[in-house]
Amino acid sequence: MAHDAPSSSFPLGRLLHVLRLTAQMPPPRRPPLPSHADSLPGCFLPLSWSACAQCCVDLKSCQTASIVTADASAQVRNHADAQVQTEALEPVSVQPPSRCDIPRLAAFLRRVEAMVIRELNKNWQSHAFDGFEVNWTEQQQMVSCLHTLGYPPAQAQGLHVTGISWNSTGSVVACAYGRVDHGDWSTLKSFVCAWNLDRRGLSPRQPSAVVEAPSAVLCLAFHPLQPSHVAGGLYSGEVLVWDLSRPEDPLLWRTGLTDDTHTDPVSQVVWLPEPGHSHRFQVLSVATDGKVLLWQGIGTGQLQLTEGFALVTQQLPRSTKLKKHPRGETEVGATAVAFSSFDPRLFILGTEGGFPLKCSLAVGEAALTRMPSSVPLRAPAQFTFSPHGGPIYSVSCSPFHRNLFLSAGTDGHVHLYSMLQAPPLTSLQLSLKYLFAVRWSPVRPLVFAAASGEGDVQLFDLQKSSQKPTVSIKQTQDESPVYCLEFNSQQTQLLAAGDAQGTVKVWQLSTEFTEQGPREAEDLDRLAAEVAT
Amino acid sequence: MAEVEETLKRIQSHKGVIGTVVVNAEGIPIRTTLDNSTTVQYAGLLHQLTMKAKSTVRDIDPQNDLTFLRIRSKKHEIMVAPGNLAFHFLVKLSFCFTR
């Protein structure tokens, strides 16, 4: 049977059709569905929904009510920008020329140029300010004695002050008591006394530290870094190192009396930095037996010999004619030593023969000596300078010029040598008696001080006068000699000097000795150069 | 333009002159022969000093005016030539100490 598609012979099709209808838009009014159920054979099921299927579906509008909106004003707070991030400062650049007024600049320069050139010319031709120097600090005009220190038990024995040293901080001065005119004083006990000048309640008769030594101490040197270690050389040839901060047992190291030690009194001791370890130091000692020995303190309290040098007449360089010596090896006694501030291996030795020697620690030649020694002795001398009229007692290398050094001896003369030539640059007669010590000033390149046998300390300023001393300080009243002196490198206005009466006097120098003038270093160079020619 | 440069060069090559700086009325350097940071430092410091010196001279005598300012120190001398629109100063090695 051919029927229309919607009206299928099955009742399910009618259900689907209605469902389809209701799922879509509500259809317009339609005629009621033909019910074909009557014509179909088979069972007949009454359709309960066909009644409701005949009801019409109305289209109704569906709409929500419109929402009423109105604009109201909104208030915003005032705000300002604050910068919270730091930026690198932009360098103010020079304004590019295009922005500034060139013609006006040109006019200004034209106007100003003549005046400026005139002033410049006047400037370098004028002598207006030639001698003018402003001093912003107070002037100290005179040299005055700050302290007079002494140790009564030593003075009672008639001991002289033979060595003086300032410690590394510049506040402690130590002196060694002994006799310079040795004789049979080798068995007498002597002392090393130290005064702390910065301490309140400084008592001039009461040293802050006193150490007894088994024999006369002839020289003294404080450790360059440790404020309480001091090395001393004895009349017996020993070298001792004390620690002054330990009053109950001050002795740190000693050489003892072995084959290595000096056989003559030790003339001078110096602390040297170890090559390689700049904070460890060794002690160098020179004596009149001709030996220069380098000691190292080891743990057991023993000073052990690390290097040794011996001076033999045959091995001296023949740069100057020396007095002929009798045959055989003769030792040359060394009486003073000074190390160069510019070359740490170079040193100057003063000898009993009166001629300074330029020596070096870095030599290889062995010394022709029969003296027994645990380390091989080498010959250190490289150059011989012209001699004094007598033994040299003191040498000092200039801290400002690498070639200049001073030497002073028993002939009462001070010689200024340059290491480049054998004869001295100048020779000054300071005293009719001996000169015992000479020292360059640590702050003024042209100033040095000398201690004389007439009891005064003479200060020379080569800038002012090269013939006579600028200041002559009388240390002793009875003209007994002054044996040693040292400048204080930390407090540069202090100078300590020790004399034969057993007193140490600390002098305060006037300001002219403590402040460097405008071109002193160049003057020193000029002096070294002009006198040499 | 070339005249400006030439004048400055003449001054700069004078014996003993280390540096030259030209500064405008606000204290900003417009020409210099020194390096930047030094120029700025000199300009700032000397501008104030020159203004003070100028006002001092005017205060003492209102008909008077500053013509030249020199500052001599241990190492150098600074010479300032003021103008109504610019200041001009030099840093100069003081040759007066030679004999």
Interface residues (C-beta under 8 A of the other chain):
Chain A: P91 V92 S93 V94 Q95 P97 C100 D101 I102 R104 L105 A106 F108 L109 R110 R111 V112 E113 M115 V116 I117 E119 L120 N123 W124 S126 H127 A128 F129 D130 P518 R519
Chain B: M1 E3 V4 T7 L8 R10 I11 H14 K15 G16 V17 V22 N24 I28 P29 I30 R31 T32 N36 S37 T39 V40 T67 F68 R70 R72 K74 E77 M79 A81 G83 L85 A86 H88 L90 K92 S94 F95 C96 F97 R99
